[in-house]
Amino acid sequence: MSSVLITLFDLHFGGISNHVLNTVSNVDRDDVNVVYFGPNKTELPKFEELGISVTRIPYNGVANLFSTVRVLLKYLNSTECEVIVTNLRMDLLFVALARIFKKFRVIKVLHSSQNPYEDGRWSKAYWLNKFEDYLTNKFCNKVIAVSSASLKSFEKYRALSVKNRTVVYSGIGKPSSIKRLTDINISEKDYIKLLFVGRLVNEKGFDRVLNLLSRYELTYGKNAYRFELVVLGDGDDIDSLKASATKLANTVVNFKGYTKDILNYYLEADFLINGSRSEALGLTLIESISVGLPVIASNVGGIPEVIEDEKQGLLLDYNDSDLAVSRLHNFLSNCNDYAMLSSSALVKFERKFSVDHNAILFMKELIW
């Protein structure tokens, strides 16, 4: 097999780092190298725990852009990598500049399903995305999307001219032993345990989750179910979100911050809840169904490829808050067979998102 280099801009907490982690940990590591550039190394301990060697080629700003590319070229010459896999705009830029001086195949992984040009041509994001599209079409030999929604989005909005394109779902390993209580009656519980996992930023939509629960309490009053909501994650919006959470009357919200020990939270929850405004696929959703935890999620992007409405959970249109509140109450009131939801989630995971299959398929796509 050709030697492969996978690049990441940095190792921040999120789905892209975990996509690389899960892929590399389930293939022959002698053929795969991982490099990152930015200073954020939050997820580095996860790579180290699995014995995955990760190299940082420092990038600390535009002033040292070309020195970063020079170091990358030296690295490529020493490792003789023939295929480079990029994930975000900045690592694609470094790789594209290196490609001018050295021949290798470039593959871009598509992790987004949103319209990158919705802010209009006068925004900074518009021209940055145009530049990324130019790099993709000029230097990439192939694109691999993590969901059908992600590929369709690029084809619709980004004038993708790379002809060699495909979809390979992100996969994760199933925990070796799981014990979740599924023989329960949701409607009879004193508190329904909800779990939110993700960065506390606008895109992930935790504010929409809080708004949903607030409107739910106002709509159903004494007939409303009570919730215990555990929040795993951190982000720029945490202070304002904590302030909003204190206004809920029948929901106890516990902010736990960032944690590596996430499995026990999945096992103890009744539902994962998601409010994303945009999501190419949703790693936390896949983690959830891998242990049979049903999901209440936003009906956007690639999420319906993971969660089928009322089969592995509930899909909501957060833009129609009245309908979302009504559907949530009806779903919980008629959730008579929780065990069936849990079983369906496990089956969906095994059939579509097991890393044993998907990591191998991903690596095969790298060598055509």
Summary of the structure (lengths in Angstrom):
residues: 368
radius of gyration: 21.4
end to end distance: 10.8
largest distance: 68.6
contacts: 1229
relative contact order: 0.13
helix: 45%
strand: 17%
